[in-house]
Amino acid sequence: MDSLKVKSSYHIDKWFPDTIYVTKDVCNYLLPSLEKSAKKIAEEKGTIKSPSLWVNSTHRTASFEIKKIHPFDILTDYIKYHATNYLNELGYFNKKLHIINMWFNISDEGDFNFPHSHPGSFISGVFYIKAPKNTLIQFYDTNRMIGNILPADDSNNYLSYDLVRYECETGMLMLWFSNFVHGNPRQCVEGEKIAVSFNIDVGKNYDD
């Protein structure tokens, strides 16, 4: 390589990025009543734990009802506000938003959520009613997940990361496009975590 006389310059263009919208301290005043309501719903509707969703989840028991139950109905207004802000930042304006479904997962030490995406919606997200320190959510490079990119090593930089981790925080809201692969690694600390997940559709004539 030392013998080559390279004179040309180069640049690397970065197109079509994956994005994650993050905001904290969302409706903190509602957290106690949201937790109380979540516990009541879990008791009345039940939860299901599966091999890939190894948490106590209302995804299959009440996901089309929760958004209408107080105070989750107020939480939906906050979610729509931030989802609209997210879309505006990305150049999507005047879009009518509809929360297709909403559910919550209750986890503790040893629980996990296998990497997955949310087909059938436009935006997905999570809101943390309760989150112990050192609990994580991870997002994965889709191309790497299907084997189209070289494996990661210690020299990787932000252009070649295979995953990114965020620490879950009480009162934190995150939004992303629904095809973004994400999951929760095994929870390594004691303590109950309550995470509200949801899917949003755009541009349809829904009542809500």
Rosetta blueprint (number, residue, H / E / L):
1 M L
2 D L
3 S L
4 L L
5 K L
6 V L
7 K L
8 S L
9 S L
10 Y L
11 H L
12 I L
13 D L
14 K L
15 W L
16 F L
17 P L
18 D L
19 T L
20 I E
21 Y E
22 V E
23 T E
24 K L
25 D L
26 V L
27 C L
28 N H
29 Y H
30 L H
31 L H
32 P H
33 S H
34 L H
35 E H
36 K H
37 S H
38 A H
39 K H
40 K H
41 I H
42 A H
43 E H
44 E H
45 K H
46 G L
47 T L
48 I E
49 K L
50 S L
51 P L
52 S L
53 L E
54 W E
55 V L
56 N E
57 S E
58 T L
59 H L
60 R L
61 T L
62 A L
63 S L
64 F L
65 E L
66 I H
67 K H
68 K H
69 I L
70 H L
71 P L
72 F H
73 D H
74 I H
75 L H
76 T H
77 D H
78 Y H
79 I H
80 K H
81 Y H
82 H H
83 A H
84 T H
85 N H
86 Y H
87 L H
88 N H
89 E H
90 L L
91 G L
92 Y L
93 F L
94 N L
95 K L
96 K L
97 L E
98 H E
99 I E
100 I E
101 N E
102 M E
103 W E
104 F E
105 N E
106 I E
107 S E
108 D L
109 E L
110 G L
111 D L
112 F E
113 N E
114 F E
115 P E
116 H E
117 S L
118 H L
119 P L
120 G L
121 S L
122 F L
123 I E
124 S E
125 G E
126 V E
127 F E
128 Y E
129 I E
130 K E
131 A L
132 P L
133 K L
134 N L
135 T L
136 L E
137 I E
138 Q E
139 F E
140 Y E
141 D L
142 T H
143 N H
144 R H
145 M H
146 I L
147 G L
148 N L
149 I L
150 L L
151 P L
152 A L
153 D L
154 D L
155 S L
156 N L
157 N L
158 Y L
159 L L
160 S L
161 Y L
162 D L
163 L E
164 V E
165 R E
166 Y E
167 E E
168 C L
169 E L
170 T L
171 G L
172 M L
173 L E
174 M E
175 L E
176 W E
177 F E
178 S L
179 N L
180 F L
181 V L
182 H E
183 G E
184 N E
185 P L
186 R L
187 Q L
188 C L
189 V L
190 E L
191 G L
192 E L
193 K E
194 I E
195 A E
196 V E
197 S E
198 F E
199 N E
200 I E
201 D E
202 V E
203 G L
204 K L
205 N L
206 Y L
207 D L
208 D L
